[in-house]
Structures are given as C-alpha cells and as structure tokens.
Amino acid sequence: MSLKLMYITNRPEVAVIAEQYGVDRIFVDMEYIGKADRQKGNDSLINYHTLEDVKTIRAAVKKAGFLVRINPIHDPLEDYPGSEEEIEAVIEAGADIVMLPYFKTLEEVKRFLKAVDGRKRTSLLLETKEAADILDDILRIDGIDEIHIGLNDLSMSMGKTFLFEVLTDGTVEKLCRKLKAAGMVYGFGGVARPGHGIVPAEMIVREHYRLGSSMVILSRAFCDLKTIGNDLQTVREIFEQGVPEIRALEKECEDYLKKEGKEHNRYFELNQKELAGAVCSAVKIVGV
C-alpha cells in the first residue's frame, strides 16, 4: 500500500510541479464559512479558494486526482449560494472528488450525498466530536467513498491544546478501527517532510501504516507557499526531494508490516511510544 499524498493549492504552476513529482491528488479548498470564528487564535490557514480556482486547477492537472473541499452544509447566504448550488458548480467545474467538511449530523451527510447524487466520488472530513460520536450511523449510509479524519478541528472540538493529541490519546485509533471494520477507505491529518515538523514526520507516517490509513495531506510544513512565495525552483526542489523521502519511509513501513511476531510489533510499538513523547513535548511548547 502507498499513501495517497494530497497537496492544497490554487496555483496551477505549483499543482503541475506537485503532480510531476508524484503527488496523487491536488486539493482546492473552498471552505471558509464559519472557519475564522471557530479557529480564532489558532495558527490555521484559511485558503479562500474560489470556483475560478477550481476551473484553473482542473485545466492544469492531467494525471493526479482532483479534490475540492466545499463549505459545510448551509442554506443560501446573502453573498453565497446554498450547498446544493455550490456542489453543482464544483461538479460542473471538474472536481473528481467532492469533500464535505465540519459536519455534525446524519442529516448534513445525507443532504451532501443527495446533492452529489453519485456523479463524483464523495469524501467526508470527520473533524467534530459530534461526527465522531455518530460514526457507526454514518457508516450505515450508502454513497460515501472515503472518510478523512481532520486532526486540527477535531482536537479543538475535543478541548485539546495541540492537534496531534487525538493521535496519541486513542481517539484516532478508535475511529480507524471502526472505519477499517466497515471496509471504508480512510486517512487522517497532514504530514511534513521527513526530518521536519514539530512532531517528526517519520513518526506520523509510521502511525499511518500501523492504523491502516490510505491517505494524508502534505501540510504547510511540507511546502509553505506563504513563505516561499514565487520561488518555483525552491518549490520544485521540495517536491523532488520530499516525495521520494516519504516513499522511502513507506517502503520501510511496508517491510515491517510483512514481518511477523516481535520484530513487527517492536517497530510500531516503539514508534507509538516515541510519538507520544514527541506530542507531549509539543503540547508543552504550544501551551507556553
């Protein structure tokens, strides 16, 4: 198994580079409704991508899958169409996968699936305590192609200080077990380049393999365009080096998955302990 690597951008020249060096999905992020309020004081990025960005990236992407995150389910607003019109627009603009974020009820999920109506792949972004609490019921609904666990909002929803706390307190493991038992395709969170990140990316990738994850977002710490700006050579170098580094680490994980007994268990159990220690240290830093 190889993780589907996803990267968020509305810049076609960056999308082309990411695709060239093996990123599996390009991700346009149209979600903004309510996001600034709920993430106030948190070092999170709101992208404010538009329908025009969807069309532009669709024209640029040739091989990679193309995912568009819409807004949470909503009725028409003064300056924005309702969910049904928004979903119709992103489908017409060429999205391969439509992602619903920040849902809390079965009714929201059903409304989303009805609007997509089987025309594109559907992805749920599970990132609220309420959604986690009703996962069993969600998994009984037909038409869901995959579920991604969003660590940042989920951690805030559960009163945590740091996004990776839900990865070490059993929350994500419990969700992954349910998803795996249901035969659902799933992934969680984001990852930096190996050798980078507040919590080492190596630990995060190994945990993806232990938990049976199929996908991960390449985070801002992997390639931060806000810092890099228009330096496309640097962007190219990051993807040219970073994606193979992740794939090499995945090969190591796959080799240990094939082993049996103590050697297999020791590799992933040791990583769990190291990950818990790294998250604990990061919590102290973030809480300062």
N, C-alpha and C positions, 0 to 999 in steps of 0.2 A: 504494500500500500504506500502511496505517496500523498502527502497532504496537498490539497488544492490551495495554492497560495493566491491570496486576493490583495489587490492594491487599490486604494482610493485615490482618484484624481479626476479632474475635469480638463486636464491639459493634454491635448492629443499627442503632442511630441513626447511627453512622458509616458503616456499609455503605449505608444509604439515601442519605446525602449524597454518598458517592463515586459511587454509581450515577447519581444525579441529574445530576452534572456530567461524566459521560462515561467513567467507569472501566468497562472492558469485562468485567472479572472480579473477583469478590470471592473471597478466598482465606482459608480457615480452615486453621490449621496445628496438626495434632495430633502432630507429630513431637517426641519428647523422648528416646526410648530411646537411650542412648549419646552423646547430643549434648553434655551438660555435660562429660563426660570429654574428648571429642576437641576441644572448643573452649575448654578451660580456659585462662585467661589472655588470651583473645581477646575483643574488645568485640562479642560477638554476642548476639542476643536469642533466648531460648528462650520460646516462647509458651504452652506447656502448654494449648492449647485442647482442648476435650472434645467428646464425642459430643452433649452437650446444646447446645453452641455450634453444632454443625453444624445441628441442628434449628432453633435460633433464627434463625440467619442464613438458612437455607433459607426460612423464613417471611417474612423481611424483603425478600429480593432478588426483584425482579419481572422485570427486563429483562436484567441482567448475567448472564454465565455464572458458575457456582459451582464452584470448585475446592477440593478437600480434599486436603491432604498428610497421608498416613498415616505410621506409623513404618516404619523399614527392615524388611525381611523378618525375621521372628522366630517362634520356636515359643512356645507359651503360657508366660507367666511367672507367678510366684506371685500377682501383683496385676494382671495384664493378660492379655487373651486373645491368641491367636496371630494371625498375619497374616490368615488366611482369615476368621476371625470378625470381625476389625476391618474388613476390606474389605466384608464382607457388611453390617455395621452402618452404614457410611457411605453405602453404596449405598441401603439402606433409608431412611436419613435424608434423602436427596435430593440427594446430590452429582451434578453434571453431569460432572465430570472428577475422576478419582482419580489422584493423583501419588505415585509411588514414589521416595523419596529414598535417598541413600547406599548404592547397590548396587555390588557389585564383580564379580559373576559372571553368566554367562548363566543359570544355574540360578535365581538370585533373580528375574531378569526373567521367566523362563518361569513361575515359581510365581505371581508377581504377575498376569500376563496370564491364567493359568488361573483364578485366583480371580475376577477381574473378568468373564471369560467373555463379552466383547463387549457387556455390558449398559450400560456407560458409556464415555466417552472415556478413554483412558489417556495419562498423561504421565510420562515418565521424567525424573528430576532427576539429570543426569550431574554428579557432583561428587567423584569419586575418580580417582586416577591409573589404578587398575585398570580402571575403566569406560572411561576414555579409550583405554586400550590395546586394548580388545576392541570398540571401536565398530563396526568393519567387520562383526564377527559379530553384534552386536546388530541392525544394520540389515537383516540377513537374516531376522529373526524377524517373522512376521505379527502384527498386532494392536496395534502401537504407533502411536498417533495423533500424538504430538508429543514432542519432547525439549527440555528446558530445561537449559542449562549453568549450574551453580551456582558462581559465582566464588569465594566465600569458602572453602568446604570444599575445592574443587579446588586453590586456591592453597596451602592448608595441606598438602594431600596431596602437593603437589609441592615442599614445603620453602620456599615463598615467604614474604616478610615482609608483603606487602600484597596485598589481593585483586585489584586491577586489574593486577598484574604479568603474570598469564596472558593479559591482553588485549593486552599490548604485546610479549610475547616470542614470539609466533607460535602459542601453544598454542590459543587460542580460534579463531584464523583457520583453523588446520588442521582442527579439529573441524567448523567451519562449512562448510568446503569439502566435507567428506565428507557432511555432512547435506544440503547443497544438491544434490550429485550424486545422492543417493539419493531426492530428492523429498520429504524429510521436513520437516514444519513444525518450526521451531526458534526459540529465543530464548536470551538469556543475561542473568544478573545483574540488578541493580537500578539505579534512577536517581533522583536528587534532582530538585528543581525547577530549571529553568534559572536560573543565577545563584547556585546553591547547590552544596554538596558539596565534599569535599576535592579531588576531581578534578571540574572543571566539568561539569555535566550536559550542556551543549551538545556537548562532545566525545564523551561516551558515546553520545548519540542519533545523532550523525553516524556513529559507528562501527557502530552497529546497521544503519544503511542501507547502509554500504559492504559489510558482511558478509552482507546479505540476511536479517537477523533479522526475526521476525514478532511478538515479544512481549518484555515487560520488566516487572519488578516495580517498583512505586513504593516506594522504600526508606524506611527510618526517617527519612532526611534529607529526604524529601519532606514527610512529615507524622508527626511523632513524638508519638504519643498519651501516651507516658510523661511527656513534658514539658508537653504541652498540657492533659492531664487531662480535665476535663468541660466545657471551654470550647468548646461546639459551634459558636459563632459564628466562632471562630478556625479551627476545622476546615473550616467552610463556606467561609470566605474563601480558605483554602489551595487547596482543590479548585477553587473558582470561578476563581481566577487561574492556578493551576498547570497544570491540564489544558490549557486553551487555549494557554498558553505552550509546552507540549510540542508541541501540534498545529501551531502556527505554525512551530516549528523543523522539524517533519517536512515541512511544505509546502516549506520552503527546500531540504531534502534531496531531495525528490521533483523539484523543478525542476532541480537539478543532475544528478540521475540521467538526466533526459531529454536533457541536453546531450551532445554528442559531443566526442571529442578532448581537447585540452589543458585546456579550461575545466573539464570534468567531472573529469579526473584531478587537476588542481591543487587543487580544492576538498577532495577526500577525502585526497589525499596530504599536503596542508598540515595537515589535522586530525590525521592519523596522527602526524606529527612533533610537533605541539603536545601531543597526548595522551601520547606517550612522555615528553616533558619534564615534564609535569604529574605523571605517575606516578612518575618518578624523584625529583622533589621531595618527593612524598608519602611515598615509601619512606624518605627521609632523616628526615622528621618522625616517622613511625611508629617508626623504629628508634632514635630518641633515648630 
